[in-house]
């Protein structure tokens, strides 16, 4: 006798997960929004850190992070999204590491 239809369906593999591909314009807009949100977050952290301790080093670390976010926004506007993504990730990681290592 033939196997029921449910048994045949059980042998089939589910389709692989589809990867969502963004158009270049959507990728640029996503990086711009991400960098803008991170810029606002860095500004908020700067204000909080300055309220607790005023230091030129605090302004330097978070000022550099703010400038980095602005550079990433400009890179994304000019179509350099991959470079902007790497720069944003590494730069903000370096800023947070500097905060942890250098600032008391």
C-alpha positions in Angstrom: 0.0 0.0 0.0 1.0 3.6 -0.5 2.3 5.7 2.4 -0.1 8.4 3.6 0.5 11.9 2.3 1.6 13.0 5.8 4.6 10.6 5.7 5.7 12.0 2.4 5.6 15.5 3.7 7.6 14.6 6.7 10.5 13.4 4.5 10.7 16.8 2.7 13.1 19.4 4.1 11.7 22.7 5.0 12.8 25.5 2.6 16.0 27.3 3.7 15.5 30.5 5.5 15.4 33.4 3.0 17.9 36.1 3.4 16.5 39.6 3.2 18.5 41.6 0.7 18.3 45.3 1.0 18.6 47.6 -2.0 21.6 50.0 -1.9 19.3 52.9 -1.0 17.7 51.0 1.9 21.1 50.0 3.2 22.2 53.6 3.1 19.1 54.8 4.9 19.4 52.1 7.5 23.1 53.0 8.2 22.1 56.7 8.4 19.3 56.0 10.9 21.6 53.7 13.0 24.4 56.3 13.1 21.9 59.0 14.0 20.5 57.0 16.9 24.0 56.1 18.1 25.0 59.8 17.8 22.0 60.7 20.1 23.0 58.0 22.5 26.6 59.2 22.7 25.4 62.7 23.3 23.2 61.5 26.1 26.1 59.6 27.7 28.4 62.6 27.3 25.9 64.8 29.2 25.5 62.1 31.9 29.3 61.7 32.2 29.9 65.4 32.4 27.3 65.8 35.1 29.1 63.3 37.3 32.7 64.3 36.5 33.9 67.2 34.3 37.0 66.2 32.4 38.7 67.1 29.1 39.2 63.4 28.6 35.5 62.7 28.8 34.8 65.4 26.2 37.6 64.0 24.0 36.4 60.4 24.1 32.7 61.1 23.5 33.4 64.0 21.2 35.4 61.7 19.0 32.5 59.2 19.1 30.1 62.0 18.0 32.4 63.0 15.2 32.7 59.3 14.1 28.9 59.0 13.9 28.8 62.1 11.7 31.5 60.7 9.4 29.6 57.5 9.1 26.4 59.4 8.2 28.4 61.2 5.4 30.0 58.0 4.2 26.5 56.3 4.0 25.1 59.3 2.1 27.9 58.8 -0.4 27.3 55.1 -0.8 30.2 53.8 1.3 27.9 51.7 3.5 30.3 48.8 4.2 33.1 51.1 5.2 30.8 53.1 7.3 29.5 50.0 9.1 33.0 48.8 9.9 34.1 52.2 11.0 31.0 52.7 13.2 31.4 49.3 14.9 35.1 49.5 15.5 35.1 53.2 16.4 32.3 52.9 19.0 33.9 49.8 20.5 37.1 51.8 20.8 35.3 54.7 22.4 33.6 52.4 25.0 36.9 50.6 25.6 38.6 54.0 26.2 35.8 55.0 28.6 36.3 51.8 30.5 40.1 51.9 30.5 40.9 55.6 30.7 38.1 57.3 32.5 37.9 56.8 36.3 
